[in-house]
């Protein structure tokens, strides 16, 4: 499954920005979506990063069960690491846009500073200032 995960989403640590960057390339099943999220969390822990960039232009909609999993399971574990800043590049898929904005609206701004961008360059520039 690791090979298909690399095709669906690249996840890496950027030492210059001291953040984890995920770049979505397509639709992921529930198991794949969760495995990719776990990969990102592993990198956050390994490098003790507090911020990240998620390029969601290639992302497709997130299933309702996975949205609930993100809010109830994944997010608390990410926040427990001290993670506090997220730059999000908006998906091109309309439904993914709506889902991502809905999820983001449920996150307390005093806990995670979030900002939305159209390009990776804009996100990288902003994340350097945080």
C-alpha positions as CSV (number, residue, x, y, z in Angstrom):
1,X,0.0,0.0,0.0
2,X,3.0,2.3,0.5
3,X,3.5,2.8,-3.2
4,X,-0.1,3.8,-3.9
5,X,0.1,6.3,-0.9
6,X,3.1,8.0,-2.6
7,X,1.0,8.3,-5.8
8,X,-2.0,9.8,-3.9
9,X,-0.1,12.2,-1.7
10,X,3.5,13.2,-1.0
11,X,4.4,13.9,2.6
12,X,7.8,15.3,3.6
13,X,9.6,17.3,6.1
14,X,11.0,20.7,4.9
15,X,14.1,21.6,7.0
16,X,14.2,25.1,5.6
17,X,10.7,25.9,6.7
18,X,10.8,23.5,9.6
19,X,7.4,22.1,8.7
20,X,5.7,19.1,7.2
21,X,4.4,19.5,3.7
22,X,1.7,17.3,2.2
23,X,0.7,17.5,-1.5
24,X,-2.5,15.7,-2.5
25,X,-2.6,14.2,-6.0
26,X,-6.0,12.6,-6.1
27,X,-8.8,10.7,-4.4
28,X,-7.9,8.5,-1.5
29,X,-10.1,5.8,0.0
30,X,-10.8,6.0,3.7
31,X,-8.0,3.6,4.6
32,X,-5.6,5.5,2.3
33,X,-6.6,8.9,3.6
34,X,-6.1,7.8,7.2
35,X,-2.7,6.2,6.4
36,X,-1.6,9.4,4.7
37,X,-2.7,11.5,7.8
38,X,-0.8,9.1,10.0
39,X,2.3,9.5,7.9
40,X,2.1,13.3,8.3
41,X,1.7,12.9,12.1
42,X,4.7,10.6,12.2
43,X,6.8,13.3,10.5
44,X,5.4,16.0,12.9
45,X,6.5,13.9,15.9
46,X,9.9,12.8,14.4
47,X,11.0,16.4,13.5
48,X,9.1,18.1,16.4
49,X,7.5,20.6,14.0
50,X,4.8,23.0,15.0
51,X,3.5,24.0,11.6
52,X,2.6,22.5,8.2
53,X,1.5,23.2,4.7
54,X,-1.2,21.1,3.0
55,X,-1.5,21.5,-0.8
56,X,-5.0,20.3,-1.4
57,X,-5.4,21.3,-5.0
58,X,-5.4,17.7,-6.1
59,X,-7.6,16.5,-3.2
60,X,-11.1,15.2,-3.8
61,X,-13.9,15.2,-1.2
62,X,-13.3,13.7,2.2
63,X,-15.9,11.1,3.3
64,X,-18.1,12.1,6.3
65,X,-16.7,9.2,8.4
66,X,-13.1,10.5,7.7
67,X,-14.1,14.1,8.6
68,X,-15.4,12.8,12.0
69,X,-12.2,10.8,12.4
70,X,-10.0,13.9,11.7
71,X,-11.9,15.9,14.4
72,X,-12.3,13.3,17.1
73,X,-9.1,11.2,16.7
74,X,-6.4,12.6,14.5
75,X,-6.6,16.3,15.3
76,X,-6.3,15.9,19.1
77,X,-3.2,13.7,18.6
78,X,-1.6,16.3,16.3
79,X,-2.4,19.2,18.7
80,X,-0.9,17.1,21.6
81,X,2.5,17.5,19.8
82,X,2.4,21.3,20.1
83,X,1.4,21.7,16.4
84,X,-0.1,25.2,16.0
85,X,0.1,26.6,12.5
86,X,-1.4,25.4,9.2
87,X,-1.1,26.9,5.7
88,X,-3.7,25.3,3.4
89,X,-3.8,25.6,-0.3
90,X,-7.4,25.4,-1.4
91,X,-8.6,22.4,-3.4
92,X,-9.7,22.9,-7.0
93,X,-12.6,20.4,-6.4
94,X,-15.7,22.4,-5.2
95,X,-16.9,19.7,-2.7
96,X,-13.4,19.3,-1.3
97,X,-13.3,23.1,-0.8
98,X,-16.5,23.1,1.1
99,X,-15.5,20.2,3.3
100,X,-12.1,21.6,4.1
101,X,-13.5,25.0,5.0
102,X,-16.2,23.3,7.2
103,X,-13.6,21.3,9.0
104,X,-11.4,24.3,9.5
105,X,-14.3,26.3,10.9
106,X,-14.6,23.7,13.7
107,X,-11.0,24.3,14.9
108,X,-10.5,27.0,17.5
109,X,-8.3,29.8,16.1
110,X,-6.7,30.3,19.5
111,X,-5.3,26.7,19.2
112,X,-4.3,26.5,15.5
113,X,-3.5,29.5,13.4
114,X,-4.9,28.7,9.9
115,X,-4.6,30.6,6.7
116,X,-5.8,29.7,3.1
117,X,-3.8,30.2,-0.1
118,X,-4.1,29.6,-3.8
119,X,-0.5,28.7,-4.4
120,X,2.4,26.9,-2.7
121,X,4.6,30.0,-3.1
122,X,2.1,32.1,-1.1
123,X,1.8,29.4,1.6
124,X,5.6,29.0,1.9
125,X,6.1,32.8,2.2
126,X,3.6,33.0,5.0
127,X,4.8,30.0,6.9
128,X,8.3,31.5,7.0
129,X,6.9,34.5,9.0
130,X,5.1,32.4,11.6
